[in-house]
Amino acid sequence: MSVSTAAIDPSVCAPLPVLGQDVTVPLVTGGEVTYAALDYAASAPSLQRVWDDVAAYAPYYGSVHRGAGYLSQLSTDLFENSRRTVAEFLGCRADDQVVFTRSTTDSLNLLAAAIPAGCQVFVFETEHHASLLPWRDAQVTYLNAPRTPAQAVETLERALADRDPYGPALVCVTGASNVTGELWPVKELAAAAHAHGARIVLDAAQLAPHHPVDIAELDVDWVAFSGHKLYAPFGSGVLAGRSDWLLAAEPYLAGGGASRKVARRADGGVDVDWHTTAARHEAGSPNVIGVYSIASACKALTEAGFDNLVAREQELVSRVREGLAEVPEVQVLSLFGDDAPRVGVISFVVRGWNSSHFAAALSAEYGIGVRDGLFCAHPLVRTLLGSDPQDPGECGAPEAEPGERSLNAIRVSFGAGTPDEHIERFLRAVSELVSEGAQWKYRTEDGRCVPDRGTAAQV
């Protein structure tokens, strides 16, 4: 998968307006500063366009699919039109289904519940836990972390060649790493999977907000992503792709909406006729606002010119990498090397610093929000840091004191709403913290590194 390097037209490549861009936060050293949200990989701020669309719809809120009233009918049309918008955004094939879920995690757990009996699942250890862990009822083969895209394809081909050729098989792979931001060779992996009679699901949680995703062009069987990473509010997600396994499986949730007909039997039991559409796995009253917000975000990114957004983000990626390279104490984490294409997600460690301490200082002294920890991708971060699997560390701050070495890293991530100033402030802060040290003392409290109030460092 390649990243566009087309020339940027400044008139169409300004940052997209997002919520919270004018929020100010207090600094432990005194005063306030506009918050620099550089944790897009966890949750991107909602686009202002999305929020405005949701606010305009809110007075017309109504239950979908079951009501005869005007607002119910309007909401039903909005819900189903949103499904078509998402299908178009993803380049779905004519017979693909779009199922609305709560998140990427929910989407992949839904697919895991729908795989046929005896299915073999192949997943790289480099995956986010959302795609690493759902396959508990399947025969799972975990593949070692590759060090090049070509090695990823070769590793998968060898594993698939050794499998039972007659049973069902599924490959799960990320599109862009939530730790390194590196793009994976999705199209080549899909071709390898299909050549060996396997199917493939793409975890696009980190890819879809940063790069166009086309199911037909990539030739993947399913795509999963979350609304809260695609500039929409929390609580909505998508699983899109082939319908046969989904229709053959029992509903993910049993209840109203998933059933077409329910009748008592003479023996006292219940017969159920389940839907044969996406509704089969959308039981209960759906999150209409969440679904609409995803569709609104898809439209906003498309109308803004996704290629232009990608090109601008690549300028930011280059600026961050160049700036971090100027600080010898900084080590950027990478699987595929410096030349690998990547989205706006970069993780690093700083020699002589506890990563949680560094992240806390960025927040408290500079008003910059980044992430620290293992990013819910423990095996990958351990591999990148060269640690033993039994070394302490967790998804969040460790119980290490400031300055003490720890098994965790710092992640800076950005996207369509990131101003240039936030990137420059971040790079300046990294340089100053490394060269001058923190201006404040910090301590560990409830697993988090926090400022020790009233105790400035001696500088």
Order of alpha helices (4+ residues) and beta strands (2+ residues): beta-beta-beta-alpha-alpha-beta-alpha-beta-alpha-beta-alpha-beta-alpha-beta-alpha-beta-beta-alpha-beta-beta-alpha-alpha-beta-beta-alpha-beta-beta-alpha-beta-alpha-beta-beta
